[in-house]
Every structure is written in structure tokens, then in C-alpha cells.
Amino acid sequence: MTTTASRILSAVATYRAKFKELKIGKMNIPENEKAFHIVQKTARLAFCNHLLDDVERAVSEGMTATAGQWLGLVQGMLVSDHVYTFKEIERHGIPAAA
């Protein structure tokens, strides 16, 4: 496993632990309902938790660039919903480019 893949999976583990702490499950949001500005915070975070499955799958299939893109989306939503700050996300050790 590459260093990038390891770092991505480490971040996924961090976010999974946070979702568990917050008692956030997993939920897929249908394409026609993905106007995230009107979806409730809990639903957005549940969708992020669901996306982590896709991140892990992409890593296992050797698609670290794709995994990094999906993880970036999750991280952006975590910041926008005030779960983490930008500084905290930076400390999760994800490289700028996958």
C-alpha cells in the first residue's frame, strides 16, 4: 500500500470515529436531492459517512486520486458543518495531491 493510500485510510478512520462519537449513521442521498444547502446537517454528515465506503473502495482498487477527490468532498462538508476546522483537517495528514 502506498503512503498516500495509508494516509487516506488513516483519515477515513478518524472520520469514522467522529461519526460514531456523534452517533451519525450512513445514508445515501438520491441524486435529485443533493442540494446540500437545504439538506439537514445530520443528513449531510450521514451522507459523508456513506461516502467513506466509496473512498475505501477506491483505495482498495488502486484509485488513490479518486479516493482523494471523494475524501476532499467529505472534508469540505465536515468543515462547512463545523465538525472540524481547516487547521484540524490539515493535521489529518492528507497530502495536497494524490
ABEGO torsion letter per residue (X at the ends): XBAAAAAAAAAAAAAAAAAAAAGBBBBBBBAAAABAAABBAAAAAAAAAAAAAAAAAAAAAGBAAAAAAAAAAAAAAAAAAGABBAAAAAAAGBBABX
